Amino acid sequence: MELAIVGFGSLGRSIAAGAVQSRFLLPSQITVVAEPGTAGDESRNHARECDLQLATHDSIREAKVILLSVKPQSFREVAAAIGVVPRDGALIISIMAGTSMATIRAALGGQARVCRVMPNLAASVLRAVTAIADDAEISAADFKRVEQLCASIGKSVRVPEALFDAVTATSGSGPAFLYRYLESWEQAAERIGLPKEIAQTLARETLFGAAELLRVSSASPRTLRAKVTSKGGTTAAGMKHLDAGLDAMVEETLRAARDRGAELSAS
């Protein structure tokens, strides 16, 4: 049993799919522990369709890696079902928001090797960016295993656990902020006269193209923006309005998300 995934929701499924597609693991090396109830039935059916194994909480302590992909409010019950994980037992990787490594370790008997990671929504298309707690008390070999698993769903960066609330605000919540901006962009395009379908196509394809150009270019966003913004032109006229208060609004948005994450962690 190489990897046991506890909680097989969208992120757990994405990580399993990435591990298999990247050939990091075979389906037969992945075990799923689904939660009780209707959602658990759906998860078990999905696991079977993907040729993954099924197990119970108390039978996975011998796995090499246990991925905790449950809701934070369910963790205490899950930890009690798993039981004590010794120092030389499974490496624990958690994607639970607001639950510290110290809390996880204590709930599993006080000795477990624990690392927190924070992927985002794009894991479902294997384009996530994942933060890895670089102050986890684990070995270099453990870190390599964590990074290999995260690489199967996209890119990763190492940051101290103390910055995970800021990470959640920036990349965890980030997709929602971008989608909200796109909603506003499409609606504004309609209000200045474009038909709805054309407004959606123009806004979305512009976003896709601009993102791809940024990805393949070595230029900074500021440099790329300057290429489109000629003095006295249409872009400059629009930027005059966009720049008014934009930086402060974005900072306030991230601060609000970060501070709420800290509140949830404290509670």
Secondary structure by P-SEA (a helix, b strand, c coil): ccbbbccccaaaaaaaaaaaaacccccccbbbbccccaaaaaaaaaaaaabbbbbcccccccccbbbbcccccaaaaaaaaaccccccccbbbbccccccaaaaaaaaccccbbbbbbbcccccccbbbbbccccccccaaaaaaaaaaaaaabbbbbbcccaaaaaaacccaaaaaaaaaaaaaaaaaaaacccaaaaaaaaaaaaaaaaaaaaaccccaaaaaaaacccccaaaaaaaaaacaaaaaaaaaaaaaaaaaaaaaac
